[in-house]
Amino acid sequence: MAQTIKELLGLDDEMLFSNALKARKGKRPILWSPNVINSACYTVPKCRHCKWECFKKEDKMPDGRRLLDNILWQTEKIIATGAEIMLMPSGWMGYTVPDYFCTYIEKVKERFAITIYGLFGSIDLNSLLSLKQAGMEGYQCGLESPNELSYRYFRPGGDSIADRIQTMTFVKEAGLKLWSGFILAFGLSDPDIEKGIELLKSAHIDCLSIQPFVPYPHTALASESPTNPHYWARVTAAAGLCIPDCDLALSENDGAYAAFGGQTGANVRSIFLNETDLQQK
């Protein structure tokens, strides 16, 4: 079977997707769901594609730190859906996470048996060690883009690709599970995609996700074309075949992306609560 991303993307749909489904047939299905710690962000200027900015302007999520009681309340609802991984994200707070992040994780772990992944952007090793001590089992740190120009097109401020690669190294040093990937959009070339997949492979990631770009109202990239679902599914399937030992995750759970996602062999899928579950009590 072809092993490089270039060879895999040269296969026709039937061969590529059948290989992807066959390769991951024995992988255990896993559900994950997010539980936001803080929707504020210190990135300046703001990311041009951030859907959280849309949600905040439409009053679908609070702007800032959420109450611990609300976090615990939502955790209970997430567990009831059957999700076994809870992603606890925040906007970027800088390279050192606030102490209350650890407190929130400790309190969740005291009451609930659920695997926690953090998602706070590029952070330092000491923060990761503190989060691990609090009970966090894994960390999601995406490359965002393997191409610097593409990266700065939608992320004009904040941390860099180099910062993210360093954080990925810190995650493994801390003995945590590493979930990573990049956004398939904004002019990425085939060589860029090959570079990104090879970098992820060398990082020994535990979970892989290739994200499509989906435009949202009230953002600077609202008029940008979304990622083609068919092309995204092909790249996701090929990436999963290139890194066969890791789990393969999908972030989109409806529409064309979900439909095409069924051809990728992905075993990790998202489940989102409705808008009322994201409000402060």
TILUM-765404 format. One record per residue (C-alpha): x, y, z; residue number from 1. Coordinates in steps of 0.25 Angstrom, whole numbers, plus 5000, padded with zeros to 4 digits. Each point is the difference from the previous one (the first is absolute). Layout:
BEGIN
+------+------+------+-----+
:   c1 :   c2 :   c3 :   i :
+------+------+------+-----+
:    X :    Y :    Z : NUM :
...
+------+------+------+-----+
This chain:
BEGIN
+------+------+------+-----+
:   c1 :   c2 :   c3 :   i :
+------+------+------+-----+
: 5000 : 5000 : 5000 :   1 :
: 5005 : 5014 : 4997 :   2 :
: 5005 : 5007 : 5012 :   3 :
: 5004 : 5014 : 4997 :   4 :
: 4989 : 5011 : 5000 :   5 :
: 5004 : 5003 : 4985 :   6 :
: 4998 : 4986 : 4996 :   7 :
: 4987 : 4998 : 5008 :   8 :
: 4994 : 5013 : 4994 :   9 :
: 5003 : 4994 : 4986 :  10 :
: 4990 : 4989 : 5003 :  11 :
: 4986 : 5000 : 4994 :  12 :
: 4989 : 5002 : 5010 :  13 :
: 4995 : 4986 : 5001 :  14 :
: 5014 : 4995 : 5003 :  15 :
: 5004 : 5011 : 5010 :  16 :
: 4987 : 4999 : 5008 :  17 :
: 4999 : 4985 : 5000 :  18 :
: 5015 : 5000 : 5005 :  19 :
: 4997 : 5010 : 5011 :  20 :
: 4987 : 4992 : 5005 :  21 :
: 5008 : 4987 : 5000 :  22 :
: 5012 : 5006 : 5007 :  23 :
: 4991 : 5005 : 5012 :  24 :
: 4990 : 4989 : 5000 :  25 :
: 5005 : 4995 : 5014 :  26 :
: 5001 : 5014 : 5006 :  27 :
: 4991 : 5003 : 5012 :  28 :
: 4990 : 5011 : 4997 :  29 :
: 5001 : 5011 : 5010 :  30 :
: 4991 : 5013 : 5002 :  31 :
: 5006 : 5013 : 5005 :  32 :
: 4993 : 5013 : 5004 :  33 :
: 5005 : 5014 : 5004 :  34 :
: 4998 : 5007 : 5013 :  35 :
: 5006 : 5014 : 4999 :  36 :
: 5008 : 5006 : 5012 :  37 :
: 5001 : 5014 : 4995 :  38 :
: 4996 : 5006 : 4986 :  39 :
: 5008 : 5013 : 5002 :  40 :
: 5014 : 5000 : 4992 :  41 :
: 5012 : 5008 : 5001 :  42 :
: 5004 : 4999 : 4986 :  43 :
: 5002 : 5013 : 4993 :  44 :
: 4995 : 5003 : 4989 :  45 :
: 4989 : 4989 : 5001 :  46 :
: 5000 : 4988 : 4991 :  47 :
: 4993 : 5003 : 4988 :  48 :
: 4992 : 4987 : 4999 :  49 :
: 4996 : 4998 : 5015 :  50 :
: 4986 : 4995 : 5001 :  51 :
: 5000 : 5003 : 5015 :  52 :
: 5000 : 5015 : 4996 :  53 :
: 4987 : 4997 : 4992 :  54 :
: 4994 : 4992 : 5012 :  55 :
: 5003 : 5011 : 5009 :  56 :
: 4994 : 5011 : 4991 :  57 :
: 4987 : 4991 : 4999 :  58 :
: 5000 : 4998 : 5015 :  59 :
: 5001 : 4985 : 4998 :  60 :
: 5012 : 5000 : 5010 :  61 :
: 5005 : 5008 : 5012 :  62 :
: 5012 : 5009 : 4997 :  63 :
: 5010 : 4997 : 5011 :  64 :
: 5002 : 4990 : 5011 :  65 :
: 4989 : 4990 : 5003 :  66 :
: 4996 : 4997 : 5014 :  67 :
: 5005 : 4987 : 5006 :  68 :
: 4985 : 4995 : 5003 :  69 :
: 4997 : 5002 : 4985 :  70 :
: 5012 : 4992 : 4996 :  71 :
: 4996 : 4989 : 5010 :  72 :
: 4985 : 5000 : 4995 :  73 :
: 5004 : 4999 : 4986 :  74 :
: 5010 : 4989 : 5003 :  75 :
: 4988 : 4992 : 5005 :  76 :
: 4992 : 5002 : 4987 :  77 :
: 5012 : 4997 : 4992 :  78 :
: 5002 : 4986 : 5007 :  79 :
: 4985 : 4997 : 4998 :  80 :
: 5002 : 5001 : 4985 :  81 :
: 5010 : 4989 : 5000 :  82 :
: 5012 : 5008 : 4998 :  83 :
: 5013 : 4995 : 5006 :  84 :
: 5009 : 5011 : 4997 :  85 :
: 4997 : 5015 : 5004 :  86 :
: 5008 : 5011 : 4993 :  87 :
: 5002 : 5011 : 5010 :  88 :
: 5004 : 5012 : 4991 :  89 :
: 5003 : 5015 : 5002 :  90 :
: 5004 : 5012 : 4992 :  91 :
: 5015 : 5002 : 5001 :  92 :
: 5004 : 5006 : 5013 :  93 :
: 5015 : 5000 : 4997 :  94 :
: 5011 : 4989 : 5002 :  95 :
: 4997 : 4998 : 5015 :  96 :
: 4986 : 4996 : 5003 :  97 :
: 4992 : 5006 : 5012 :  98 :
: 5000 : 4992 : 5013 :  99 :
: 4984 : 4999 : 4999 : 100 :
: 5002 : 4991 : 4988 : 101 :
: 5006 : 4989 : 5009 : 102 :
: 4990 : 5002 : 5010 : 103 :
: 4988 : 4998 : 4990 : 104 :
: 5007 : 4987 : 4995 : 105 :
: 5002 : 4995 : 5015 : 106 :
: 4985 : 5003 : 5003 : 107 :
: 4995 : 4993 : 4988 : 108 :
: 5009 : 4988 : 5003 : 109 :
: 4996 : 4999 : 5014 : 110 :
: 4985 : 4998 : 4996 : 111 :
: 5000 : 4994 : 4986 : 112 :
: 5008 : 4988 : 4993 : 113 :
: 5003 : 5006 : 4987 : 114 :
: 5012 : 5002 : 4992 : 115 :
: 5004 : 5015 : 4999 : 116 :
: 5008 : 5007 : 4988 : 117 :
: 5004 : 5014 : 5001 : 118 :
: 5001 : 5010 : 4989 : 119 :
: 5006 : 5013 : 5003 : 120 :
: 5010 : 5003 : 4989 : 121 :
: 5015 : 5000 : 5002 : 122 :
: 5003 : 4999 : 5014 : 123 :
: 5013 : 4997 : 5008 : 124 :
: 5004 : 4987 : 5006 : 125 :
: 4998 : 5004 : 5015 : 126 :
: 4985 : 5003 : 4996 : 127 :
: 4999 : 4986 : 4994 : 128 :
: 5006 : 4993 : 5012 : 129 :
: 4990 : 5008 : 5009 : 130 :
: 4988 : 4996 : 4991 : 131 :
: 5005 : 4986 : 5000 : 132 :
: 5001 : 5000 : 5015 : 133 :
: 4986 : 5005 : 5001 : 134 :
: 4995 : 4988 : 4992 : 135 :
: 5001 : 5004 : 4985 : 136 :
: 5003 : 4988 : 4992 : 137 :
: 5003 : 5007 : 4986 : 138 :
: 5002 : 5013 : 4993 : 139 :
: 4995 : 5004 : 4986 : 140 :
: 5010 : 5009 : 4993 : 141 :
: 4997 : 5002 : 4986 : 142 :
: 5011 : 5005 : 4990 : 143 :
: 4988 : 5009 : 4994 : 144 :
: 5008 : 5000 : 4987 : 145 :
: 5013 : 4994 : 4995 : 146 :
: 5002 : 5012 : 4992 : 147 :
: 5005 : 5013 : 5006 : 148 :
: 4993 : 5010 : 4991 : 149 :
: 4987 : 4992 : 5001 : 150 :
: 5001 : 5000 : 5015 : 151 :
: 5002 : 5015 : 5001 : 152 :
: 4988 : 5002 : 4990 : 153 :
: 4990 : 4995 : 5010 : 154 :
: 5008 : 5002 : 5013 : 155 :
: 5007 : 5013 : 4998 : 156 :
: 5003 : 5001 : 5015 : 157 :
: 5004 : 4991 : 5012 : 158 :
: 5008 : 4988 : 5000 : 159 :
: 5008 : 4995 : 4988 : 160 :
: 5002 : 4986 : 4993 : 161 :
: 5013 : 4999 : 5007 : 162 :
: 4993 : 5002 : 5014 : 163 :
: 4990 : 4989 : 4996 : 164 :
: 5011 : 4990 : 4996 : 165 :
: 5007 : 5003 : 5013 : 166 :
: 4987 : 4998 : 5008 : 167 :
: 4998 : 4987 : 4993 : 168 :
: 5014 : 4995 : 5005 : 169 :
: 4997 : 5005 : 5014 : 170 :
: 4987 : 4992 : 5000 : 171 :
: 5007 : 4987 : 4997 : 172 :
: 5011 : 5004 : 5010 : 173 :
: 4989 : 5001 : 5011 : 174 :
: 4995 : 4986 : 4997 : 175 :
: 4987 : 5005 : 4994 : 176 :
: 4992 : 4995 : 4988 : 177 :
: 5002 : 5009 : 4988 : 178 :
: 4988 : 5004 : 4991 : 179 :
: 5004 : 5008 : 4988 : 180 :
: 4998 : 5004 : 4985 : 181 :
: 4997 : 5012 : 4992 : 182 :
: 4990 : 5008 : 4992 : 183 :
: 4998 : 4996 : 4985 : 184 :
: 4998 : 5014 : 4994 : 185 :
: 5006 : 5013 : 4996 : 186 :
: 5009 : 4995 : 4988 : 187 :
: 5007 : 4988 : 5006 : 188 :
: 5007 : 4993 : 4989 : 189 :
: 5003 : 4985 : 4999 : 190 :
: 5014 : 5002 : 5005 : 191 :
: 4995 : 5008 : 5012 : 192 :
: 4990 : 4988 : 5003 : 193 :
: 5012 : 4990 : 4998 : 194 :
: 5008 : 5009 : 5010 : 195 :
: 4989 : 5001 : 5010 : 196 :
: 4997 : 4985 : 5000 : 197 :
: 5015 : 4996 : 5001 : 198 :
: 5002 : 5010 : 5012 : 199 :
: 4988 : 4994 : 5007 : 200 :
: 5005 : 4986 : 4998 : 201 :
: 5013 : 5004 : 5005 : 202 :
: 4994 : 5006 : 5013 : 203 :
: 4994 : 4986 : 5003 : 204 :
: 4986 : 5006 : 5002 : 205 :
: 4989 : 4991 : 5006 : 206 :
: 4988 : 5006 : 4993 : 207 :
: 5000 : 5007 : 4987 : 208 :
: 4989 : 5010 : 4994 : 209 :
: 5000 : 5007 : 4987 : 210 :
: 4990 : 5012 : 5001 : 211 :
: 4993 : 5006 : 4989 : 212 :
: 4998 : 5015 : 5000 : 213 :
: 4985 : 5004 : 5002 : 214 :
: 4998 : 5015 : 4999 : 215 :
: 4991 : 5007 : 5011 : 216 :
: 4993 : 5013 : 5000 : 217 :
: 5006 : 5012 : 5007 : 218 :
: 5014 : 4995 : 4997 : 219 :
: 5010 : 5006 : 4991 : 220 :
: 5000 : 4988 : 4991 : 221 :
: 4985 : 4999 : 4999 : 222 :
: 5000 : 5000 : 4985 : 223 :
: 5012 : 4991 : 4998 : 224 :
: 4996 : 4987 : 4993 : 225 :
: 4999 : 4987 : 5009 : 226 :
: 5008 : 4988 : 4998 : 227 :
: 4995 : 4991 : 4990 : 228 :
: 4994 : 4988 : 5008 : 229 :
: 5005 : 4989 : 4990 : 230 :
: 5014 : 5005 : 4999 : 231 :
: 5000 : 5002 : 5015 : 232 :
: 4996 : 4985 : 5002 : 233 :
: 5010 : 4995 : 4990 : 234 :
: 5011 : 5008 : 5008 : 235 :
: 4995 : 4995 : 5013 : 236 :
: 4999 : 4985 : 4995 : 237 :
: 5014 : 5001 : 4994 : 238 :
: 5006 : 5007 : 5013 : 239 :
: 4994 : 4988 : 5009 : 240 :
: 5006 : 4990 : 4991 : 241 :
: 5014 : 5007 : 5001 : 242 :
: 4999 : 5000 : 5015 : 243 :
: 4992 : 4987 : 5003 : 244 :
: 5003 : 4998 : 5014 : 245 :
: 4993 : 5013 : 5005 : 246 :
: 4985 : 5002 : 5002 : 247 :
: 4994 : 5008 : 4989 : 248 :
: 4990 : 5011 : 5004 : 249 :
: 4989 : 5008 : 4993 : 250 :
: 4996 : 5014 : 5005 : 251 :
: 4988 : 5002 : 4992 : 252 :
: 4988 : 4992 : 5003 : 253 :
: 4989 : 5004 : 4990 : 254 :
: 4998 : 5004 : 4985 : 255 :
: 5009 : 4996 : 4989 : 256 :
: 5013 : 4999 : 5009 : 257 :
: 4993 : 4989 : 5009 : 258 :
: 4995 : 4993 : 4987 : 259 :
: 5014 : 4999 : 4994 : 260 :
: 5006 : 4998 : 5013 : 261 :
: 4994 : 4986 : 5000 : 262 :
: 5009 : 4996 : 4989 : 263 :
: 5013 : 5004 : 5007 : 264 :
: 5001 : 4989 : 5011 : 265 :
: 4999 : 5010 : 5011 : 266 :
: 4997 : 4993 : 5014 : 267 :
: 5000 : 5013 : 5008 : 268 :
: 4987 : 5009 : 4998 : 269 :
: 4995 : 5012 : 5007 : 270 :
: 4987 : 5003 : 5007 : 271 :
: 4995 : 5014 : 5003 : 272 :
: 4990 : 5004 : 5010 : 273 :
: 4989 : 5010 : 4996 : 274 :
: 5002 : 5015 : 5003 : 275 :
: 4993 : 5000 : 5013 : 276 :
: 5011 : 4991 : 5006 : 277 :
: 5010 : 5010 : 4997 : 278 :
: 4994 : 5012 : 5008 : 279 :
: 5003 : 5004 : 5014 : 280 :
: 4990 : 4995 : 5010 : 281 :
+------+------+------+-----+
